[in-house]
Amino acid sequence: MPSPTTVSRAFSVIRQSRKVGRIRFPLLGYQVTLLDALPEAGGTLRTALPPYRLPREVLAQETQRLMSIGIEFFAHHVLGRDVSLDELRADYRAVFLGPGRQQGREWSVDGRVPADLHTGLRLLQEWVAVGTIPDVKSAAIVGGGNSAVDLARVLRKTGAEVHVITHDALPKLGVPPEGAMKAIPREVKQAQEEGVVFHEHRGIQRLILRGERVVGVEMVHMKKLPRPDGSIEIVPFEGTETVLHVEQVIPAIGQVVLAAGMERILEGRPFFAVDLWGHVVNHPGVFAGGDARQGSRGTVSGAVGDGRRAALAIDGYLRGVEVSEHCAEAIPLDSLNLNYFEHAPRAEEPLLSVEERSGDAEVAGGLIEHQVMAESLRCFSCGECLACDNCWTLCPDQSVLKTKELASDGSHYVFDYDYCKGCGLCARECPSGYIVMEDELLFAGQYK
Ligand SMILES: Cc1cc2nc3c(=O)[nH]c(=O)nc-3n(C[C@H](O)[C@H](O)[C@H](O)COP(=O)(O)OP(=O)(O)OC[C@H]3O[C@@H](n4cnc5c(N)ncnc54)[C@H](O)[C@@H]3O)c2cc1C
């Protein structure tokens, strides 16, 4: 067996501890083994994210932190080649699949592809691994996600003229998220600062080829029209064609799951069909999440959240109990009384100027300690009792009583409804939206 070195989220398999004392067990007390095709942990963050966006020492610290709680990591283990799902099912009591989306989506224009076609993801992976990038004077990247923007910035560093062609709108105020490019708006802005040219609401109508090689593309304005079934159709506008002379076209239009070894679970679907907790339908003991799950928004925080929920679900499965989680309802902004909060501007992360952005230097750094503390003080603690005494002090009927011990709702106040006239002053003056006025008839109905 390889010795544990570091950790990744590719495939985690969980078995009840039979080796007490060998390692410190992860938080819920199970022994967890992670298997990954790659030599090191970190998944896409290690293989495709440019280091100027995520310094590798930060990633190493994170993966080491996970390892230190006792997770075993087996590198060079490819599911479907070195180990089968049946073997994992036999050896472990539960299996979590998190293979991400490792393959760029196929792309062509009227069935034609240039001879030197590479997906944006593949080019980024090569650049991150060995530092090679196509040596071109100009390139058009098709797509509006993080891969498209990251590759555009990497190519731009070589001095190439770089165009990003996207059906979506540039992210800006007034553009709804569903109509905007999927890339992080801040990254789009930085790419623009660096000289990347964005062509929003555009598609490629025709490849202009000399032999098999691209010498240009014909772009056309695209419009999104709603279909009667609620879906969106993207249609070209005739007469809006323009030609862009470029040496290379690179599609970065999303990624798909590599199915090898997981065909039985995928059942012909491109992604895993799972519930909120990651249970794979019809496969008890098998869980999935991250980018490979249907409906994933393709973000790190989404993948981490999937992993956390699946861990709770696996714990429930192994103990034979139903898993549930209390989700607090979102508190609308208008339930807060902002007069009680001092205005404080948002902390700005340190940002390198365009001239300083070279090599692997981190372009947008993290906040420093005092900024993090200041940010935490900007928190409204929505829906939490701040023990500010407003309700107790301001109630004209003295129907709010202050308690020494915590009341049943966790606050220090109880309401004496025999004296409450329902004026609502307490709710209006509650800074955090903790006190809510209920319709008396509905309230009475509930407790009949
Ligand atoms: C260029 C780029 C930029 C991005 N920028 C951001 C960003 O700024 N912010 C953000 O939130 N998200 C970003 N993302 C998305 C983010 O990387 C993913 O959402 C996240 O990594 C998904 O995590 P995951 O664990 O599901 O999959 P991954 O991180 O892809 O990890 C999957 C792991 O499974 C392993 N694997 C796959 N198949 C097998 C197999 N058969 N056998 C063994 N191992 C296997 C892989 O080797 C890999 O290590 C970006 C993605 C890309 C490509």
PDBQT file of the ligand as one rigid body, heavy atoms in Angstrom, charges set to zero:
ROOT
HETATM    1  C1  LIG A 501      -9.617  26.988 -15.429  1.00  0.00    +0.000 C 
HETATM    2  C2  LIG A 501     -10.578  26.853 -14.314  1.00  0.00    +0.000 A 
HETATM    3  C3  LIG A 501     -10.738  27.914 -13.433  1.00  0.00    +0.000 A 
HETATM    4  C4  LIG A 501     -11.626  27.799 -12.371  1.00  0.00    +0.000 A 
HETATM    5  N1  LIG A 501     -11.770  28.863 -11.538  1.00  0.00    +0.000 NA
HETATM    6  C5  LIG A 501     -12.599  28.752 -10.476  1.00  0.00    +0.000 A 
HETATM    7  C6  LIG A 501     -12.762  29.828  -9.560  1.00  0.00    +0.000 A 
HETATM    8  O1  LIG A 501     -12.146  30.864  -9.700  1.00  0.00    +0.000 OA
HETATM    9  N2  LIG A 501     -13.613  29.657  -8.520  1.00  0.00    +0.000 N 
HETATM   10  C7  LIG A 501     -14.314  28.515  -8.335  1.00  0.00    +0.000 A 
HETATM   11  O2  LIG A 501     -15.074  28.404  -7.360  1.00  0.00    +0.000 OA
HETATM   12  N3  LIG A 501     -14.202  27.481  -9.190  1.00  0.00    +0.000 NA
HETATM   13  C8  LIG A 501     -13.364  27.576 -10.259  1.00  0.00    +0.000 A 
HETATM   14  N4  LIG A 501     -13.252  26.530 -11.131  1.00  0.00    +0.000 N 
HETATM   15  C9  LIG A 501     -14.054  25.334 -10.907  1.00  0.00    +0.000 C 
HETATM   16  C10 LIG A 501     -13.449  24.440  -9.807  1.00  0.00    +0.000 C 
HETATM   17  O3  LIG A 501     -12.130  24.093 -10.170  1.00  0.00    +0.000 OA
HETATM   18  C11 LIG A 501     -14.306  23.191  -9.643  1.00  0.00    +0.000 C 
HETATM   19  O4  LIG A 501     -15.629  23.580  -9.344  1.00  0.00    +0.000 OA
HETATM   20  C12 LIG A 501     -13.808  22.286  -8.528  1.00  0.00    +0.000 C 
HETATM   21  O5  LIG A 501     -12.457  21.983  -8.695  1.00  0.00    +0.000 OA
HETATM   22  C13 LIG A 501     -14.642  20.995  -8.522  1.00  0.00    +0.000 C 
HETATM   23  O6  LIG A 501     -14.156  20.127  -7.560  1.00  0.00    +0.000 OA
HETATM   24  P1  LIG A 501     -14.387  18.561  -7.717  1.00  0.00    +0.000 P 
HETATM   25  O7  LIG A 501     -13.793  17.954  -6.494  1.00  0.00    +0.000 OA
HETATM   26  O8  LIG A 501     -15.793  18.254  -8.049  1.00  0.00    +0.000 OA
HETATM   27  O9  LIG A 501     -13.548  18.119  -9.015  1.00  0.00    +0.000 OA
HETATM   28  P2  LIG A 501     -12.017  18.324  -9.398  1.00  0.00    +0.000 P 
HETATM   29  O10 LIG A 501     -11.387  19.442  -8.669  1.00  0.00    +0.000 OA
HETATM   30  O11 LIG A 501     -11.999  18.364 -10.876  1.00  0.00    +0.000 OA
HETATM   31  O12 LIG A 501     -11.322  16.987  -8.881  1.00  0.00    +0.000 OA
HETATM   32  C14 LIG A 501     -11.642  15.752  -9.457  1.00  0.00    +0.000 C 
HETATM   33  C15 LIG A 501     -10.528  14.769  -9.173  1.00  0.00    +0.000 C 
HETATM   34  O13 LIG A 501     -10.967  13.472  -9.613  1.00  0.00    +0.000 OA
HETATM   35  C16 LIG A 501      -9.877  12.806 -10.214  1.00  0.00    +0.000 C 
HETATM   36  N5  LIG A 501     -10.414  11.792 -11.137  1.00  0.00    +0.000 N 
HETATM   37  C17 LIG A 501     -11.265  11.967 -12.165  1.00  0.00    +0.000 A 
HETATM   38  N6  LIG A 501     -11.559  10.797 -12.738  1.00  0.00    +0.000 NA
HETATM   39  C18 LIG A 501     -10.861   9.843 -12.060  1.00  0.00    +0.000 A 
HETATM   40  C19 LIG A 501     -10.745   8.418 -12.161  1.00  0.00    +0.000 A 
HETATM   41  N7  LIG A 501     -11.408   7.721 -13.091  1.00  0.00    +0.000 N 
HETATM   42  N8  LIG A 501      -9.941   7.770 -11.286  1.00  0.00    +0.000 NA
HETATM   43  C20 LIG A 501      -9.282   8.442 -10.317  1.00  0.00    +0.000 A 
HETATM   44  N9  LIG A 501      -9.348   9.792 -10.159  1.00  0.00    +0.000 NA
HETATM   45  C21 LIG A 501     -10.137  10.478 -11.020  1.00  0.00    +0.000 A 
HETATM   46  C22 LIG A 501      -9.105  13.901 -10.922  1.00  0.00    +0.000 C 
HETATM   47  O14 LIG A 501      -7.766  13.492 -11.105  1.00  0.00    +0.000 OA
HETATM   48  C23 LIG A 501      -9.239  15.071  -9.938  1.00  0.00    +0.000 C 
HETATM   49  O15 LIG A 501      -8.165  15.105  -9.031  1.00  0.00    +0.000 OA
HETATM   50  C24 LIG A 501     -12.371  26.608 -12.192  1.00  0.00    +0.000 A 
HETATM   51  C25 LIG A 501     -12.202  25.531 -13.074  1.00  0.00    +0.000 A 
HETATM   52  C26 LIG A 501     -11.318  25.655 -14.121  1.00  0.00    +0.000 A 
HETATM   53  C27 LIG A 501     -11.134  24.495 -15.070  1.00  0.00    +0.000 C 
ENDROOT
TORSDOF 0
